[in-house]
Amino acid sequence: MSEVIISPSILSSDFANLGRDIRLIENCGADWVHIDVMDGHFVPNITIGVPVVKSIRRVTKLPFDVHLMIENPKKYIKSFAEAGADIITFHFEAVERREVIEIADYIKSFGIKAGLSIKPKTPPEEIIEYVGYFDLILVMTVEPGFGGQEFMPECAQKIPLIKRFADEKLIIQVDGGINAQTARVCTRLGANSLVAGSYIYNAENIEDAIKSLR
C-alpha cells in the first residue's frame, strides 16, 4: 500500500454542522471518515452512537472507520455494521483474550473490515499472535477518550514490530496528536493510515492539511 490512508476524526468537527463537515473533508481529499465511539466507561467521555452513524451515512460515500472505545464491543457490532460502518475497530483491552479472534470473525461476517486497537500502555507483543486475523491494527499515540492531546513518540515505536509480523495487506493506523511532523515519524516507521482530528478541522486550509499528512 503506497499511499497513506487519511481518516479525519469527526470528533473535532462542529457537531451542529456534522453533515457539512463530513462533506467538507470528502471534498478536500479525505479517504475515510473516522468515527470515535466512546461510552463513558472504557474511556471517560461519551460521544457518537448508532443513530448518528446511521444518519450521517446518507451524506457521504466515504468509508466509515468506526473506532469502538467501549466496553463489551461485541454487543454493538451488528448495530454499527447495519448503520453503515465499513471498518469496525475494537480495543484489545476491552475484551478477554479468548474473545479476540471470535470478535474479529464476527465483524468480518458482516462483509466489513475488522480492526484491533491498543492503548499507549499496552506492549505490541501482547497482540502479535492476533495480527493475522485483522485487516487493521490501530496504535494509539495518546490516551483514548479526548481529542487534541499531545503525540506520545514512544508509542509510535510499536509500529515496526507490528509490521514485522504483518502481511503487506495489513493497514497499520495511528491515532493521536497527528500533524505534518508526527505523520512523517509514523509513516517512516511503517504506518499506512493516519487519523487526525484537530489538525485537520482547525486548519485554515483543510485540503492542504490533508495533503501535508501524505
LUMZATI-38337 format. One record per atom (N, C-alpha, C): x, y, z; residue number from 1; atom name. Coordinates in steps of 0.2 Angstrom, whole numbers. Example, Ala and Ser with C-alpha at 12.3 -4.5 7.8 and 13.67 -1.06 7.14 Angstrom:
<panus>
px/py/pz/nr/atom
66/-28/39/1/N
62/-22/39/1/CA
66/-16/39/1/C
64/-11/35/2/N
68/-5/36/2/CA
64/0/39/2/C
</panus>
This chain:
<panus>
px/py/pz/nr/atom
4/-6/0/1/N
0/0/0/1/CA
4/6/0/1/C
5/10/-6/2/N
10/15/-6/2/CA
7/22/-3/2/C
1/23/-5/3/N
-2/29/-2/3/CA
-5/29/5/3/C
-4/34/9/4/N
-6/34/16/4/CA
-14/35/16/4/C
-18/31/19/5/N
-25/32/20/5/CA
-26/38/26/5/C
-29/43/24/6/N
-31/49/29/6/CA
-38/48/31/6/C
-39/47/37/7/N
-45/46/40/7/CA
-47/52/46/7/C
-49/57/43/8/N
-50/63/48/8/CA
-56/61/54/8/C
-54/63/60/9/N
-59/61/65/9/CA
-64/67/66/9/C
-70/65/65/10/N
-76/70/66/10/CA
-77/72/73/10/C
-73/69/78/11/N
-73/71/85/11/CA
-71/78/85/11/C
-67/81/81/12/N
-65/88/81/12/CA
-70/92/76/12/C
-75/89/73/13/N
-79/93/69/13/CA
-84/97/73/13/C
-88/101/69/14/N
-94/105/73/14/CA
-100/101/73/14/C
-102/98/78/15/N
-107/93/79/15/CA
-114/96/77/15/C
-114/103/77/16/N
-120/106/75/16/CA
-121/106/67/16/C
-115/105/64/17/N
-115/105/57/17/CA
-111/99/54/17/C
-113/93/57/18/N
-109/87/56/18/CA
-109/85/48/18/C
-115/85/45/19/N
-116/83/38/19/CA
-111/88/34/19/C
-111/94/35/20/N
-107/99/31/20/CA
-100/98/32/20/C
-98/96/39/21/N
-91/95/40/21/CA
-88/88/37/21/C
-93/83/36/22/N
-91/77/33/22/CA
-90/78/26/22/C
-95/82/23/23/N
-94/83/15/23/CA
-88/87/14/23/C
-86/92/19/24/N
-80/96/18/24/CA
-74/92/17/24/C
-73/87/22/25/N
-67/83/22/25/CA
-67/78/15/25/C
-73/76/13/26/N
-73/72/7/26/CA
-71/76/1/26/C
-73/82/1/27/N
-71/87/-5/27/CA
-64/89/-5/27/C
-61/88/1/28/N
-54/91/2/28/CA
-49/85/2/28/C
-52/79/0/29/N
-47/73/-2/29/CA
-46/68/4/29/C
-50/68/9/30/N
-50/63/14/30/CA
-52/56/11/30/C
-49/51/14/31/N
-50/44/11/31/CA
-56/40/15/31/C
-56/41/22/32/N
-61/38/26/32/CA
-63/43/31/32/C
-69/42/34/33/N
-71/46/40/33/CA
-70/42/46/33/C
-66/45/51/34/N
-65/41/57/34/CA
-70/43/62/34/C
-74/38/65/35/N
-79/40/70/35/CA
-77/37/77/35/C
-76/41/81/36/N
-74/39/88/36/CA
-80/38/92/36/C
-81/31/94/37/N
-87/30/98/37/CA
-85/28/106/37/C
-87/32/110/38/N
-85/32/117/38/CA
-91/31/122/38/C
-90/27/127/39/N
-96/25/131/39/CA
-96/28/138/39/C
-91/32/140/40/N
-91/35/147/40/CA
-89/29/152/40/C
-87/23/150/41/N
-85/18/154/41/CA
-78/16/153/41/C
-77/13/147/42/N
-70/11/144/42/CA
-65/17/144/42/C
-68/23/142/43/N
-65/30/142/43/CA
-70/34/145/43/C
-67/40/148/44/N
-71/44/152/44/CA
-76/49/148/44/C
-76/49/142/45/N
-80/53/138/45/CA
-86/49/135/45/C
-91/53/132/46/N
-97/50/129/46/CA
-97/54/122/46/C
-98/50/116/47/N
-98/53/110/47/CA
-104/51/106/47/C
-102/48/100/48/N
-107/46/95/48/CA
-110/39/96/48/C
-116/38/94/49/N
-119/31/94/49/CA
-122/29/88/49/C
-125/24/88/50/N
-128/21/81/50/CA
-132/25/77/50/C
-137/29/81/51/N
-142/33/77/51/CA
-138/39/73/51/C
-133/41/76/52/N
-129/47/72/52/CA
-125/44/66/52/C
-122/38/67/53/N
-119/34/61/53/CA
-124/33/56/53/C
-130/31/58/54/N
-135/29/53/54/CA
-137/36/49/54/C
-137/41/52/55/N
-140/47/49/55/CA
-134/50/45/55/C
-128/50/47/56/N
-123/53/43/56/CA
-121/49/37/56/C
-123/42/37/57/N
-121/38/31/57/CA
-124/41/25/57/C
-129/44/25/58/N
-133/47/19/58/CA
-129/53/16/58/C
-124/56/20/59/N
-121/62/17/59/CA
-115/61/14/59/C
-112/55/14/60/N
-105/54/10/60/CA
-105/46/8/60/C
-101/46/3/61/N
-99/39/1/61/CA
-92/36/3/61/C
-89/41/7/62/N
-83/38/10/62/CA
-84/33/15/62/C
-79/28/15/63/N
-79/23/20/63/CA
-79/25/28/63/C
-83/22/32/64/N
-84/24/39/64/CA
-79/19/43/64/C
-75/23/46/65/N
-69/19/50/65/CA
-71/20/57/65/C
-75/15/60/66/N
-78/16/67/66/CA
-74/13/72/66/C
-72/17/77/67/N
-67/15/82/67/CA
-71/15/89/67/C
-72/9/91/68/N
-76/7/97/68/CA
-71/8/103/68/C
-72/13/107/69/N
-69/14/113/69/CA
-74/13/119/69/C
-76/6/119/70/N
-82/5/123/70/CA
-81/-2/126/70/C
-84/-3/132/71/N
-84/-10/135/71/CA
-89/-14/131/71/C
-88/-21/131/72/N
-92/-26/128/72/CA
-94/-24/121/72/C
-88/-23/116/73/N
-89/-21/110/73/CA
-94/-25/105/73/C
-93/-32/107/74/N
-97/-37/103/74/CA
-104/-35/102/74/C
-107/-33/108/75/N
-114/-32/109/75/CA
-117/-27/103/75/C
-112/-22/101/76/N
-114/-17/97/76/CA
-112/-17/90/76/C
-108/-22/88/77/N
-105/-23/81/77/CA
-111/-24/76/77/C
-116/-28/77/78/N
-121/-29/72/78/CA
-124/-22/71/78/C
-126/-18/76/79/N
-129/-12/75/79/CA
-125/-7/71/79/C
-119/-6/73/80/N
-114/-2/69/80/CA
-113/-4/62/80/C
-113/-11/61/81/N
-112/-13/54/81/CA
-118/-11/50/81/C
-124/-12/53/82/N
-130/-11/49/82/CA
-131/-4/48/82/C
-128/1/52/83/N
-129/8/52/83/CA
-124/11/46/83/C
-120/6/44/84/N
-116/9/38/84/CA
-108/9/39/84/C
-106/6/45/85/N
-98/5/46/85/CA
-95/1/41/85/C
-89/3/38/86/N
-85/-1/33/86/CA
-79/-4/37/86/C
-77/-1/42/87/N
-72/-4/46/87/CA
-74/-3/54/87/C
-74/-9/58/88/N
-75/-8/65/88/CA
-69/-10/69/88/C
-66/-6/73/89/N
-60/-7/77/89/CA
-62/-7/84/89/C
-60/-12/88/90/N
-62/-13/95/90/CA
-55/-13/99/90/C
-55/-12/105/91/N
-49/-12/109/91/CA
-48/-18/112/91/C
-41/-20/111/92/N
-39/-26/114/92/CA
-40/-26/122/92/C
-39/-21/125/93/N
-40/-20/132/93/CA
-47/-21/135/93/C
-52/-20/130/94/N
-59/-21/132/94/CA
-62/-28/132/94/C
-58/-33/130/95/N
-61/-39/129/95/CA
-56/-44/133/95/C
-59/-50/134/96/N
-55/-56/136/96/CA
-50/-59/130/96/C
-45/-61/131/97/N
-40/-64/126/97/CA
-44/-69/122/97/C
-48/-73/125/98/N
-51/-79/121/98/CA
-56/-76/116/98/C
-58/-70/117/99/N
-64/-67/113/99/CA
-61/-63/107/99/C
-54/-62/107/100/N
-52/-58/101/100/CA
-53/-60/94/100/C
-51/-66/93/101/N
-52/-69/86/101/CA
-59/-70/85/101/C
-63/-72/90/102/N
-71/-73/89/102/CA
-74/-66/86/102/C
-72/-61/90/103/N
-75/-54/88/103/CA
-72/-52/81/103/C
-66/-53/79/104/N
-63/-52/73/104/CA
-68/-55/67/104/C
-69/-62/68/105/N
-73/-66/64/105/CA
-80/-63/63/105/C
-83/-61/69/106/N
-90/-58/69/106/CA
-90/-52/65/106/C
-85/-48/66/107/N
-85/-41/62/107/CA
-85/-43/55/107/C
-81/-48/53/108/N
-80/-49/46/108/CA
-86/-53/43/108/C
-90/-56/47/109/N
-96/-59/45/109/CA
-101/-54/42/109/C
-100/-48/43/110/N
-105/-43/40/110/CA
-102/-40/34/110/C
-96/-43/31/111/N
-93/-41/25/111/CA
-89/-34/25/111/C
-87/-33/32/112/N
-83/-27/33/112/CA
-76/-29/36/112/C
-72/-24/36/113/N
-65/-25/39/113/CA
-65/-25/47/113/C
-61/-29/49/114/N
-60/-29/57/114/CA
-53/-26/59/114/C
-54/-22/64/115/N
-48/-19/67/115/CA
-47/-20/74/115/C
-41/-20/77/116/N
-39/-21/84/116/CA
-35/-15/86/116/C
-37/-12/91/117/N
-33/-6/94/117/CA
-30/-7/100/117/C
-24/-4/101/118/N
-20/-4/108/118/CA
-19/3/111/118/C
-20/3/117/119/N
-19/9/121/119/CA
-11/10/122/119/C
-9/16/124/120/N
-2/18/125/120/CA
2/13/129/120/C
-1/11/135/121/N
2/6/139/121/CA
3/-1/137/121/C
-1/-3/132/122/N
-1/-10/130/122/CA
5/-12/126/122/C
9/-16/128/123/N
15/-18/123/123/CA
13/-21/117/123/C
16/-20/111/124/N
14/-23/105/124/CA
14/-31/105/124/C
19/-33/109/125/N
20/-41/110/125/CA
13/-44/112/125/C
9/-40/115/126/N
3/-43/118/126/CA
-2/-45/112/126/C
-1/-42/106/127/N
-6/-43/101/127/CA
-3/-47/95/127/C
3/-48/95/128/N
7/-51/89/128/CA
3/-57/87/128/C
1/-62/91/129/N
-2/-68/89/129/CA
-9/-67/86/129/C
-12/-61/86/130/N
-18/-60/83/130/CA
-18/-56/77/130/C
-12/-53/75/131/N
-12/-48/70/131/CA
-15/-51/63/131/C
-13/-58/62/132/N
-15/-61/56/132/CA
-23/-61/55/132/C
-27/-60/60/133/N
-34/-61/60/133/CA
-37/-54/58/133/C
-33/-49/58/134/N
-36/-42/57/134/CA
-34/-39/50/134/C
-38/-34/48/135/N
-37/-30/42/135/CA
-33/-24/44/135/C
-34/-22/50/136/N
-31/-16/53/136/CA
-29/-16/60/136/C
-23/-13/61/137/N
-21/-13/68/137/CA
-20/-5/70/137/C
-24/-3/75/138/N
-23/4/77/138/CA
-19/5/83/138/C
-14/9/82/139/N
-9/11/88/139/CA
-11/18/90/139/C
-13/18/96/140/N
-15/24/99/140/CA
-9/28/102/140/C
-8/34/100/141/N
-2/38/102/141/CA
-4/44/107/141/C
-10/43/109/142/N
-12/47/115/142/CA
-17/42/119/142/C
-18/44/125/143/N
-23/40/129/143/CA
-30/41/126/143/C
-34/36/124/144/N
-40/37/121/144/CA
-45/40/126/144/C
-50/44/123/145/N
-55/47/127/145/CA
-56/55/125/145/C
-51/58/123/146/N
-51/65/122/146/CA
-47/67/115/146/C
-50/72/112/147/N
-46/75/106/147/CA
-41/80/108/147/C
-36/82/104/148/N
-32/87/105/148/CA
-26/86/110/148/C
-25/79/111/149/N
-19/78/115/149/CA
-12/78/112/149/C
-7/78/116/150/N
0/78/113/150/CA
2/71/111/150/C
5/71/105/151/N
8/64/102/151/CA
13/61/107/151/C
13/55/108/152/N
17/51/113/152/CA
22/47/108/152/C
28/50/107/153/N
33/47/102/153/CA
35/40/103/153/C
35/38/110/154/N
37/31/112/154/CA
32/26/109/154/C
25/28/109/155/N
20/23/106/155/CA
21/22/99/155/C
24/26/95/156/N
25/25/88/156/CA
30/20/87/156/C
34/19/92/157/N
40/14/91/157/CA
37/7/91/157/C
30/6/92/158/N
27/-1/92/158/CA
26/-3/84/158/C
26/2/80/159/N
24/1/73/159/CA
29/-4/70/159/C
35/-3/70/160/N
40/-8/66/160/CA
39/-15/69/160/C
38/-17/75/161/N
37/-24/77/161/CA
30/-27/74/161/C
25/-23/75/162/N
19/-25/72/162/CA
20/-26/64/162/C
23/-22/61/163/N
24/-23/54/163/CA
28/-29/52/163/C
33/-31/56/164/N
37/-37/55/164/CA
33/-43/55/164/C
27/-43/59/165/N
23/-49/59/165/CA
17/-49/55/165/C
16/-43/51/166/N
11/-42/47/166/CA
12/-44/40/166/C
6/-46/36/167/N
7/-46/29/167/CA
6/-39/25/167/C
8/-39/19/168/N
8/-32/16/168/CA
1/-29/15/168/C
-4/-33/16/169/N
-11/-30/16/169/CA
-13/-27/22/169/C
-10/-28/28/170/N
-12/-25/34/170/CA
-11/-18/34/170/C
-17/-15/37/171/N
-17/-7/37/171/CA
-14/-6/45/171/C
-9/-2/45/172/N
-7/0/52/172/CA
-8/7/53/172/C
-13/8/57/173/N
-16/15/58/173/CA
-13/18/65/173/C
-12/25/65/174/N
-10/28/71/174/CA
-15/34/72/174/C
-17/35/78/175/N
-22/40/80/175/CA
-19/43/87/175/C
-19/50/86/176/N
-17/54/92/176/CA
-11/59/91/176/C
-13/65/91/177/N
-8/70/91/177/CA
-5/70/84/177/C
-9/68/79/178/N
-6/68/72/178/CA
-6/75/68/178/C
0/77/66/179/N
1/83/62/179/CA
6/82/57/179/C
8/87/53/180/N
13/85/47/180/CA
19/82/50/180/C
21/84/56/181/N
28/82/58/181/CA
27/75/61/181/C
22/74/65/182/N
21/67/68/182/CA
19/62/63/182/C
16/64/58/183/N
14/60/52/183/CA
20/57/49/183/C
25/61/48/184/N
31/59/45/184/CA
35/54/49/184/C
35/55/56/185/N
38/50/60/185/CA
34/43/60/185/C
28/43/60/186/N
24/37/59/186/CA
24/33/53/186/C
24/37/47/187/N
25/34/41/187/CA
32/31/39/187/C
37/34/42/188/N
43/32/41/188/CA
44/25/45/188/C
41/24/51/189/N
41/18/55/189/CA
37/13/52/189/C
32/14/47/190/N
29/9/43/190/CA
21/10/44/190/C
18/15/47/191/N
11/16/47/191/CA
9/18/40/191/C
3/16/38/192/N
0/17/31/192/CA
-7/20/32/192/C
-9/22/38/193/N
-16/26/39/193/CA
-15/30/45/193/C
-17/36/44/194/N
-17/41/49/194/CA
-24/44/51/194/C
-25/45/57/195/N
-31/48/60/195/CA
-29/55/63/195/C
-32/60/60/196/N
-31/67/63/196/CA
-38/70/64/196/C
-38/74/69/197/N
-44/77/71/197/CA
-43/85/71/197/C
-41/87/76/198/N
-40/95/77/198/CA
-35/98/72/198/C
-30/94/70/199/N
-25/96/65/199/CA
-29/98/58/199/C
-33/94/56/200/N
-37/95/50/200/CA
-43/100/51/200/C
-47/99/56/201/N
-53/103/57/201/CA
-51/110/59/201/C
-45/111/62/202/N
-44/118/64/202/CA
-39/121/59/202/C
-38/118/54/203/N
-33/121/49/203/CA
-36/126/45/203/C
-32/131/43/204/N
-35/137/39/204/CA
-37/134/32/204/C
-33/129/29/205/N
-35/126/23/205/CA
-35/118/24/205/C
-41/115/24/206/N
-41/108/26/206/CA
-38/104/20/206/C
-39/106/14/207/N
-36/102/9/207/CA
-28/102/9/207/C
-25/107/11/208/N
-18/107/12/208/CA
-16/103/18/208/C
-20/103/23/209/N
-18/100/29/209/CA
-18/92/28/209/C
-23/90/24/210/N
-24/83/22/210/CA
-18/81/18/210/C
-16/85/13/211/N
-11/84/9/211/CA
-4/83/12/211/C
-3/87/18/212/N
3/88/21/212/CA
4/81/25/212/C
-1/77/27/213/N
-1/71/30/213/CA
2/65/26/213/C
1/66/20/214/N
3/61/15/214/CA
10/61/14/214/C
</panus>
